[in-house]
Amino acid sequence: METVTVTPGGFEVDASMLASAFGLDEASVRDKMRAGEITSLCETGIDSDAGRFRLTFRHGTRTFRLTVDDAGRVISRARFDGRSPARE
């Protein structure tokens, strides 16, 4: 089972996991994250989702999303191509 490392500042996802999701090599993942070409968002679950976290990574029009528990265990993963329609 894959895990995400829990740190005092949040979560660390191994570059190899992101490389696989985006079809890149690990060095490119690191470079693109430093350049702001891969972005991330962490959302904390509430109510029935308490203790779960949604980690979303975006690169171009591709999105990779992990749902993890408070120990960093991956509960689910998803990949999407294309952007969501703008909300009004």
Secondary structure as the mmCIF struct_conf table of DSSP 4:
data_model
#
loop_
_struct_conf.conf_type_id
_struct_conf.id
_struct_conf.beg_label_comp_id
_struct_conf.beg_label_asym_id
_struct_conf.beg_label_seq_id
_struct_conf.end_label_comp_id
_struct_conf.end_label_asym_id
_struct_conf.end_label_seq_id
STRN STRN1 THR A 3 THR A 3
STRN STRN2 THR A 5 THR A 7
TURN_TY1_P TURN_TY1_P1 PRO A 8 GLY A 9
STRN STRN3 GLY A 10 GLU A 12
HELX_RH_AL_P HELX_RH_AL_P1 ALA A 15 PHE A 22
TURN_TY1_P TURN_TY1_P2 GLY A 23 GLY A 23
HELX_RH_AL_P HELX_RH_AL_P2 GLU A 26 ARG A 34
TURN_TY1_P TURN_TY1_P3 ALA A 35 GLY A 36
BEND BEND1 GLU A 37 GLU A 37
STRN STRN4 ILE A 38 THR A 44
HELX_RH_3T_P HELX_RH_3T_P1 ASP A 47 ASP A 49
TURN_TY1_P TURN_TY1_P4 ALA A 50 GLY A 51
STRN STRN5 ARG A 52 HIS A 59
TURN_TY1_P TURN_TY1_P5 GLY A 60 THR A 61
STRN STRN6 ARG A 62 ASP A 69
TURN_TY1_P TURN_TY1_P6 ASP A 70 ALA A 71
STRN STRN7 ARG A 73 ARG A 73
STRN STRN8 VAL A 74 ASP A 81
BEND BEND2 GLY A 82 GLY A 82
HELX_LH_PP_P HELX_LH_PP_P1 ARG A 83 ARG A 87
#
